[in-house]
């Protein structure tokens, strides 16, 4: 089953509630993430609880369906056409942040499409930041997603980025990874 076994939280891409956006004037780090099924969102909340980072959810104009096969069909078509979703969000000024925790689900062994769109749109604004990638995956690992993040940032003109190792969590196990999150944050 892999990714198909990751149960939807029923609020995919926040169709029915406001996106998460908590910003302060004092945080030195921010969590920027996209979640379709809720797994990456839960992982982001675990990181937020340990770091007191600000947090910003990536949303798209046309949310993905909660039905996994329908999302898969749409994602495959987008990937084949290299036509990624339009974002429905605004990025705040990132000058105050030293670290950006960048969270996403892995789709088809690569970066999920909404994160692709985010990096294509806002990648340059991530210059001079420590990038800490974290992801949920459906049984096949991180694929080339971190490499795609690095290439996308470079192509958009981001400079002087440093990267931590990635936190990679099976989407069906996010409830049980507190120790793994703590170890990664150290």
C-alpha positions as CSV (number, residue, x, y, z in Angstrom):
1,X,0.0,0.0,0.0
2,X,2.8,2.4,0.8
3,X,1.6,6.0,0.4
4,X,-1.9,4.8,-0.4
5,X,-2.1,3.5,3.1
6,X,-1.6,6.9,4.7
7,X,-5.0,7.8,5.9
8,X,-6.3,11.3,5.1
9,X,-7.1,13.5,8.0
10,X,-10.1,14.8,6.1
11,X,-8.7,18.3,5.8
12,X,-6.3,17.9,2.9
13,X,-4.6,21.1,2.1
14,X,-6.9,22.8,4.5
15,X,-10.0,22.8,2.3
16,X,-12.3,23.4,5.2
17,X,-10.2,25.5,7.7
18,X,-7.7,28.3,7.7
19,X,-4.1,27.5,6.9
20,X,-1.7,27.5,9.8
21,X,0.2,30.8,10.0
22,X,1.8,31.8,13.3
23,X,4.4,34.6,12.9
24,X,6.2,36.5,15.6
25,X,8.8,39.3,15.6
26,X,11.2,37.3,17.8
27,X,11.6,33.8,16.3
28,X,14.9,32.9,14.7
29,X,13.5,30.0,12.8
30,X,10.4,29.2,10.7
31,X,8.7,26.0,9.7
32,X,7.4,26.2,6.1
33,X,5.5,23.1,5.0
34,X,2.9,21.5,2.8
35,X,0.8,18.5,3.9
36,X,-1.9,16.7,1.9
37,X,-2.9,13.9,4.3
38,X,-1.9,15.5,7.6
39,X,1.2,13.5,8.2
40,X,3.7,16.3,7.3
41,X,1.5,18.7,9.3
42,X,1.7,16.5,12.4
43,X,5.5,16.3,11.9
44,X,5.7,20.1,11.6
45,X,3.7,20.5,14.8
46,X,6.2,18.2,16.6
47,X,9.1,20.3,15.4
48,X,7.2,23.5,16.4
49,X,6.6,22.2,19.9
50,X,10.3,21.6,20.4
51,X,11.7,24.7,18.7
52,X,9.2,27.5,19.3
53,X,9.7,28.3,15.6
54,X,7.2,30.4,13.6
55,X,5.1,28.3,11.3
56,X,3.6,28.8,7.8
57,X,1.6,26.3,5.8
58,X,1.8,26.2,2.0
59,X,-1.6,26.1,0.4
60,X,-2.6,25.8,-3.3
61,X,-5.4,27.4,-5.2
62,X,-7.0,24.1,-6.1
63,X,-6.6,21.7,-3.2
64,X,-5.7,18.1,-3.9
65,X,-8.5,15.6,-3.3
66,X,-8.6,13.6,-0.1
67,X,-9.1,10.5,-2.2
68,X,-5.7,9.1,-2.7
69,X,-6.2,7.6,-6.3
70,X,-7.5,10.9,-7.5
71,X,-4.6,12.8,-6.0
72,X,-2.2,10.3,-7.5
73,X,-3.8,10.8,-11.0
74,X,-3.5,14.6,-10.7
75,X,0.0,14.5,-9.4
76,X,1.1,12.1,-12.2
77,X,-0.4,14.4,-14.8
78,X,1.2,17.5,-13.3
79,X,4.6,15.7,-13.2
80,X,4.3,14.6,-16.8
81,X,3.5,18.1,-18.0
82,X,5.8,19.8,-15.4
83,X,2.9,21.9,-14.6
84,X,2.8,22.5,-10.9
85,X,-0.1,23.9,-8.8
86,X,-0.6,27.6,-8.3
87,X,-0.1,28.7,-4.7
88,X,-2.7,30.4,-2.5
89,X,-0.5,32.1,0.0
90,X,1.8,35.0,0.7
91,X,5.3,34.7,2.1
92,X,6.3,37.0,4.9
93,X,9.6,38.8,5.0
94,X,12.1,36.1,6.1
95,X,15.0,38.4,7.1
96,X,14.7,37.6,10.8
97,X,15.1,33.9,10.3
98,X,18.4,32.0,10.4
99,X,16.9,28.5,9.9
100,X,14.1,27.4,7.7
101,X,12.6,24.0,8.4
102,X,11.2,22.9,5.1
103,X,8.6,20.2,5.2
104,X,6.9,18.2,2.5
105,X,5.6,14.8,1.6
106,X,7.7,12.8,-0.9
107,X,5.7,12.0,-4.1
108,X,6.9,9.4,-6.6
109,X,10.4,9.4,-5.0
110,X,10.8,13.2,-5.4
111,X,9.7,16.5,-4.2
112,X,5.9,17.0,-3.9
113,X,4.5,19.5,-6.4
114,X,3.3,22.2,-4.0
115,X,6.8,22.4,-2.6
116,X,8.2,22.6,-6.1
117,X,5.8,25.6,-6.7
118,X,6.9,27.2,-3.4
119,X,10.6,27.0,-4.3
120,X,9.9,28.2,-7.9
121,X,8.0,31.2,-6.5
122,X,10.0,32.1,-3.4
123,X,13.3,30.2,-3.6
124,X,15.4,33.3,-3.9
125,X,14.1,34.6,-0.5
126,X,15.7,31.6,1.2
127,X,19.2,32.9,0.6
128,X,21.6,32.9,3.6
129,X,19.5,30.4,5.5
130,X,20.2,27.1,7.1
131,X,17.7,24.7,5.4
132,X,16.5,21.8,7.5
133,X,14.4,19.5,5.3
134,X,11.9,17.2,6.9
135,X,9.5,14.9,5.1
136,X,6.9,12.2,5.3
137,X,7.1,9.4,2.8
138,X,5.1,6.3,1.9
139,X,7.7,3.6,2.2
140,X,10.4,4.4,-0.4
141,X,12.4,7.0,1.4
142,X,13.4,10.5,0.5
143,X,14.2,9.8,-3.2
144,X,15.9,12.7,-4.8
145,X,13.8,15.3,-3.0
146,X,16.6,17.0,-1.0
147,X,18.8,17.2,-4.2
148,X,15.8,18.8,-6.0
149,X,15.4,21.4,-3.2
150,X,19.1,22.3,-3.5
151,X,18.9,22.5,-7.3
152,X,15.7,24.6,-7.2
153,X,17.1,27.1,-4.7
154,X,20.3,27.4,-6.8
155,X,18.2,27.9,-10.0
156,X,16.1,30.6,-8.4
157,X,19.2,32.5,-7.3
158,X,19.3,31.6,-3.6
159,X,22.9,31.8,-2.3
160,X,24.8,30.9,0.8
161,X,22.5,28.1,1.9
162,X,23.6,25.4,4.3
163,X,21.7,22.2,4.8
164,X,21.2,19.9,7.8
165,X,20.6,16.2,7.3
166,X,17.0,15.4,6.4
167,X,14.4,14.0,8.8
168,X,12.6,11.3,6.9
169,X,9.6,9.7,8.5
170,X,7.1,7.0,7.2
171,X,3.8,8.9,6.9
172,X,2.1,6.1,8.8
173,X,4.5,6.3,11.7
174,X,4.5,10.1,12.5
175,X,2.6,9.5,15.7
176,X,5.5,7.4,17.0
177,X,8.6,9.5,16.1
178,X,9.1,11.8,19.0
179,X,12.6,10.4,19.8
180,X,13.6,10.6,16.1
181,X,12.5,14.2,16.0
182,X,14.4,15.1,19.2
183,X,17.5,13.4,17.9
184,X,17.3,15.2,14.5
185,X,16.8,18.6,16.2
186,X,19.9,18.0,18.3
